[in-house]
Amino acid sequence: MIDKFKLAIFIVQKKTGKNELKKEDFIKILSFENRWLEPSTVEKFLEICTKINLLQRNGDTYIPSFSNKGLEIPVDFEILPEDVKNFQEKEEQDIFKIIIERIEKTKGIKKNEIVAEINKMKSKNRYFTIEVLALLYAKENGVEIKDLIPLVENSIFQKR
């Protein structure tokens, strides 16, 4: 999902030829030119991208905080309102629960076994949050977690 958001930002950057982008640039390209998102959804998109550090906000401009080297836009690329909505809903759910469910689905391990293993890890690594340990457990078991890292990162910094 995050890769899709990066591509959408890259498209706006590429079409405007600018590194510093305004909300209007996103609305013009994502709403009016490509007809992917309603202007109100573009605003939610910008909020999410800022929150997960894909964009840095400086006054009324947005600056991508990732390198666009190596990014290629597939011919059939589009970002849909559901992508923004699903990401927003996922973010609002309990992150630990999301990680556990992904491990369950991917590896077929029972929830109580996963939680027991993570609790063992917690007893040895008391300075890590339970979400970070769940990510580590998922990674050790070959579960794709790349899209969940920013969510855990945000939860850590919001707890402070």
N, C-alpha and C positions, 0 to 999 in steps of 0.2 A: 504494500500500500504506500509506504513512504517513497519507494522508487517511482510510483505513479505521480506522487505529489512533486517530486524533484523534476520529473519530465514536464509536468504542467508549468512549473516555474521556468524551466529552461526554454520552453516554447515562447513564453511571454518575453523572456530576455532576448531570445533570438529574433523575434518579430519586431521588437522595439529597437534592438541594437544598443540597448543601454544596460548598465549594471545596476544602477539605482532606479528602482521601479516605483511607480505610484499605484494606488488602489485603482485608479481609473484605467491604467494600462491592463491590469488583470481583468477588470470588468469588460473592457473593450474587446480583448482577445478571447477570453474564456466564455464570455456571454454572447457578445454580438457577432464576432467574426466566426467563431467555431460552434456557437450555439450548444455548448456543453452544460453550462451552469447558469442558473438565474443569478442576477446581481447580488441578491441576499445570500445565496449559497457561496458566492465568491468571497463575500465578507467572512463567512464562517471558515472557508478554506484558508484565508489569510490569518485568521485567529489561530487556527490549528498549526499552520506552518510556522508562525511566530512562536507558539508555545513549545513546539518540538524542535525549535532551533534550526529549521530549514531556512528561515528568513530572519534577519535582524531588522528591527524597526528603528528608524532614526527620524523622528518627527513624522512627516507624512510620506516618507519614502521607505521602501523595503529593499534590503540588499541580501542576495542569496549568500548563505554561509557555508556553501559546499562548492567544490570544484565541478565544473561542467565538462571537464576533459574526459573523453571516453564515453560521454552520454550520446546515445543515438536514439532518435525518435522513430519508433515503428510506424509504418505507413498507416496501420489501422488504430493508432493510439487515440484514445479519448478518455477524459476523466468525466465520470458521471456523478450526478447528485448523490446516488447511493454510496459512492466511495467516500464522500465527505460525511454523510450521515452515519455510515457504518463505523468510520474511524472515530467519530464523536461518541457514538454509543459504546464502542469498545473501550474508549478512554474512561468513560463514566463507570464502567463495571469495575469490580474488584480485580486488580491486576493479578494478584496471586491466583485467584480463581481461574482467570483466563489462561495463565501459564499451565496450571495443573490440568485443565481441560485439554489443552493442546497436547500435553505429554500423554494423557490418557488416550486420546484419539489416535495419535501418531504411533505410539508404542504398545498400546493395549495393556498397559500396566494399571492395576486398580488404584483408585484415588487414595485409599488408606495406606497402601504401600509407598506411594510417591511422597505423601505427607510424612510418613515415618522416616523415610530416607532424608528428606529435607530437614526434619527435626534433629536427626543425628548430625547432619552437617552444621546445624545451628549451634549445637552443643560444643563443637570444635572451633567454630568461627563466630564468636559472639558479637563481633563488631560489624557483621554484615546484616543487612535487612533480610527478612524472609523472602522478599521478592527477588533480591539479587541471588540468594541461594537457590531459589526455584529456577532462575535463568541458568545458573551454573549447572544445576542438575539436568535441565533440559538439554543444554549444550553437550554435556558429557554423554548423554544418551542419543545424540544425533538428531535432535528435534530442531527444526528451523525456528529461530527466535528473533531474527534481525529486526522485524517490524515491532517487536515488543520492547526492545532496548530503550528507545526514547520515552516510552510510557513509564518504565521503571525509573529512568533517569529523572523525569519530571516529578514522580511521586517522592523521590528522595529529597529533592530540593524544595518541594512544597512542605515537607514535614518539618523543616528547620524552624 
